[in-house]
Amino acid sequence: MTAPAEAVPAPLEAPSYLQVESGLWSWLNTRDHKRIGVMFLATVTGMFLIGGCFALALRTELLTPNRTIMDATTYDRMFTLHGVTMVWLFLVPSIPTSFGNFLLPIQLGARDLAFPKLNLMSFYTFVLGAAITFGGMIAGGTDTGWTFYAPYADATPTDVVPVVIGIFTLGMSSIFSGVNFIATTHLMRARGLGWSNLPLFVWTIYGTSVIMVLATPVLGMALALVGLDHALHLGIFNPAVGGDPVLFQHIFWFYSHPAVYIMILPAMGVVIEVVPTFAHRRVSSYVAVAVSTVGIAFVGFLTWGHHMFVSGMSTFDAGVFGIMSMFVAIFSAIKVFTWVGTLYRGHIQVRTPLVYFFGFLFLFVFGGMTGVALATQALDVHWTDTYFVVAHFHFIMVGGSVTAFLAALHYWFPKMFGRLYDERVGMLSATAVFIGFVLTFLTQFLLGNMGMPRRYYSYPPRFQFLHVLSTGGAWLLGGAVLLALGNLLVALRWGEKAPPNPWHSRGFEWLVSSPPPKHNFSTTPRLDFSPYDYSMTEEEARERAGVG
Amino acid sequence: MSEPALGEQFHDLERQAATLRFGMWIFLVSEILLFAALFTLYAAYRTMFSEDFREGVLHNTFAYGTANLFILLTSSLTASLALYGARRDRRRWTGLMLVATAALGLAFIAVKLTEYGKHVEEGSTPGPWYHYAELPTFGGNRFFTMYWGMTGFHVLHLAAGVLVVSWMAVRAFKGHYTARYHVKLEMGTLYWSLVDLMWIFLWTILYLS
């Protein structure tokens, strides 16, 4: 195919989305997906820091076998605060609402998302949900853990209701964003952009959105009913009046297990954009990545029972759920092989995002393998409700999602803000994040295997050494994250100006200037080639897209 | 008649309409899953307390539920007729049909409230307020708790629908829906049909023995 004849190349440089309007109101009332993405990014990063402070308080309390800095009830509320903040206010929205919002339309060659007003509404719904949740936490707090298991959630003297209403509201925000992303992916693609050359990040955001739209309402209903149970004593999940608490677990995990893939699929999407860019090589198998993305999104709906092996499930059911869970491992393994295969014989350029990827790779594989072990009924019974489970899901959720979030932040930072950051500090902080993380959670695998139960305030003195190591790791991790964010904040003000394509990627988002103009592309591009084709030069790709 | 607004992210009205319609369908799928959680609970409790649930259905007033079924089916007809009117640029017809739809929605709510009144009187109320003499069992309590939960949730959706349809009626009289562009009317009637469809299922499991 020949390049479309563009008589006039890009006219005068259009002002960037950051400059086109100014003033606080122009941000608060914007419809621009990029600005909304940046607002989400700032919000979820703030949530991450708050959740991190709770985590550090918890770890500090656990330095000694008994009371260190807080009493038992405060500790119970604190781990609930930590879980609720990290899961619902950070991990679930993190990558889709920030980078997904910012990048999806650009990678599709569109001017904006399908429903810009809905997008803004999603942001404010999120802020409202966060405000209600925090309001509830400050007013009384709750001690149920982030899982709100009945019948304890019905009976606890702490105040469950506002927190539940807050999370319900956050769920609405998720659904709005999911609907928007799905409609945009289907109907807003540029000419020539089909399902076989869609950027893989879009595939993962699409898969995530499907989960958001299908699973979130079920969670919303489960939490609404727990709230009603607590407030009105309807006893829907209360065995004292004939209710069945295990039903709550089924409905809760029907969402909350796929929610794990809401957290990890976008992370995988980030990785598959980062790796080809820094290996300067096409993705080793596009089809394998796309199919495994959809595969995980689908199978993720059929594995919820592996959270309930000790809730009175038959051996046969447990076996079926165990086997379904292994399918996730197969799809994940396909992804791991494509990432590594892409690096093989590439012209690898080690930059901060790639350092995060190396950490991600180890943590994800390690976390995933322990997940397979946990999905095996015989082993799970021994490890249920111990630190082993805590360590496993932190490897996936923090080791996977958070390192990918930080990788994305460093990878797209020049695109979003038009500045370059200090690579040395970036790489140093990435390495420190990895070391801090391993120190924090590898010790927890050992603790769990020795029998340390999760959510306990006190423990026998023989566990203290490992607890102290874990706490030390947590402080290192906290410091490393602050260093990484500080580096970016400095770059925002004093960083060198970024060229449109500082990494020499072929990804479509790098065709536009850094930061992009309000409507992304000055002319409608033709994207009838692969965003991972390194046989073309950058100029050839630009010409072929018709962006000058 | 006013010109339909083309969002700056779109190139033409056809694509904009197709996108809005598609987005609405995705949203409706999400709504169905919201109800699915309740239907799942109902199925589970019906399995646990099958005898009491059968009794519970018998103690419900078939006439109220069925009257409401016909009211909602008719309202779906008027909603479709409104769409028919918009496709032919008959603004008054469209507006009147939407008014009829909203009125039927209000009639549904009126019947439902009357029925709730009957439940309160006889004590077939949810959870801790349950003191129904004819079915003094855990299972009876579970049935009527689910009944209140499901119908209450449905009636909230219906009330939201009445607001949407009334708003659309005003827009229709003002001539916002033309034969060329009336996708928002289509979206509203889709939502209305879903609420109607839900009642068909609720009627089946709560009133038919």
Contacts between the chains, C-beta under 8 A, distances in Angstrom:
chain1	res1	chain2	res2	distance
A	105	B	9	7.7
A	110	B	9	6.5
A	111	B	8	6.5
A	111	B	9	4.5
A	112	B	7	7.9
A	112	B	8	7.2
A	112	B	9	3.7
A	113	B	9	7.1
A	114	B	9	7.1
A	114	B	19	4.8
A	114	B	23	6.3
A	115	B	19	7.9
A	115	B	20	7.8
A	115	B	23	6.2
A	116	B	7	7.1
A	116	B	9	6.4
A	118	B	23	8.0
A	175	B	27	7.5
A	175	B	30	5.3
A	178	B	26	7.7
A	178	B	30	7.7
A	179	B	23	5.4
A	179	B	26	4.8
A	179	B	27	5.2
A	179	B	30	7.1
A	180	B	23	7.3
A	182	B	23	7.8
A	182	B	26	5.3
A	183	B	19	5.4
A	183	B	22	5.3
A	183	B	23	4.1
A	183	B	26	6.4
A	186	B	22	6.1
A	187	B	15	6.6
A	187	B	18	6.1
A	187	B	19	4.4
A	187	B	22	6.1
A	188	B	9	7.2
A	188	B	19	7.1
A	213	B	26	5.9
A	213	B	27	7.9
A	213	B	29	6.4
A	213	B	30	4.7
A	213	B	33	7.8
A	214	B	29	7.0
A	214	B	30	7.1
A	214	B	33	5.5
A	215	B	33	7.5
A	216	B	30	7.3
A	217	B	30	5.2
A	217	B	31	7.0
A	217	B	33	4.3
A	217	B	34	3.7
A	217	B	36	7.8
A	217	B	37	7.2
A	218	B	33	5.6
A	218	B	34	7.3
A	218	B	36	6.7
A	218	B	37	4.6
A	220	B	34	6.4
A	221	B	34	5.7
A	221	B	37	3.6
A	221	B	38	6.3
A	222	B	37	6.3
A	225	B	41	7.7
A	225	B	149	7.4
A	228	B	149	7.7
A	232	B	126	7.8
A	232	B	127	6.0
A	232	B	128	7.3
A	233	B	127	5.8
A	233	B	128	4.9
A	234	B	126	5.6
A	234	B	127	3.5
A	234	B	128	7.5
A	234	B	145	5.5
A	234	B	149	7.7
A	235	B	127	5.4
A	235	B	128	7.5
A	235	B	141	7.7
A	235	B	145	7.3
A	236	B	41	7.2
A	236	B	127	7.9
A	236	B	145	6.4
A	236	B	149	7.4
A	241	B	127	7.3
A	241	B	138	6.3
A	241	B	141	6.3
A	242	B	48	8.0
A	242	B	49	7.2
A	242	B	138	3.2
A	242	B	139	6.7
A	242	B	141	6.3
A	242	B	142	5.3
A	243	B	142	7.2
A	244	B	44	6.8
A	244	B	45	7.5
A	244	B	48	6.9
A	247	B	41	6.2
A	247	B	44	5.4
A	250	B	40	7.8
A	251	B	37	5.5
A	251	B	40	6.7
A	251	B	41	7.3
A	254	B	37	8.0
A	519	B	8	7.5
A	524	B	11	7.5
